Amino acid sequence: MEDENIMNTEENQTNINQTNTEQMNSNQANVIQNESNINENMKVEKQDKTELDILKEKIEEQKEELDSREDRIKRLMAEFENFKKRSDKERSSMYNGVLGDVVMKLLPVLDNLEKAVESTTQDEQYKNGVGLVMKQFKDVLIENGVKEIEAVGKQFDPTYHEAVSLVEDSSLGAKVVKEEYRKGYMIGDRVLRHSLVVVAN
């Protein structure tokens, strides 16, 4: 009986030891599995971060390339606008130059028409006809950008006026144009012909 109890006790102890060993082995296996899972997660996270960094770098490179292209396009557009402005200015200057040369040759004709209108004649219809021709002539010049230089009553300006004589006139201020012998004309900023004037004081 006593021997049987001892055997049962030993058997129970053996079972307990086996159970403890199994539990320990199971716990160790769980710990190892957990460590393995943690390592896998860290690897995945590390791999994800690396891919994310690569994507960020690619995005940054493409952004820099886009900025560079946008800057080049803006510079090209600015250069093109400047080229257009220069071309327009050159074309306008060339047009005004050619037109100015033609108009300068026609100005003596206009002067003669003005003298014909101012002259006395008994044939008023003839005089009116000449006046209409002169008006038409001036209208064509105005339409093409040619304008008369204002002189009488204005301050003398050598840019636009050419003095042929000086007179004393207390009713006018210093260097004021009193009379105009011949009209001056300009096109744009270019003086085609200076006004011939008499300057007071």
Buried (B, 14 or more C-beta within 10 A) or exposed (E): EEEEEEEEEEEEEEEEEEEEEEEEEEEEEEEEEEEEEEEEEEEEEEEEEEEEEEEEEEEEEEEEEEEEEEEEEEEEEEEEEEEEEEEEEEEEEEBBEEBBEEBEEEBEEBEEBBEBBEEEEEEEEEBEEBBEEBEEBBEEBEEBBBBBBBBEEBEBBEEBBBBBEEEEEEEBEEBBBBBBEBBBBBBBEEBBBBBBBBBBB
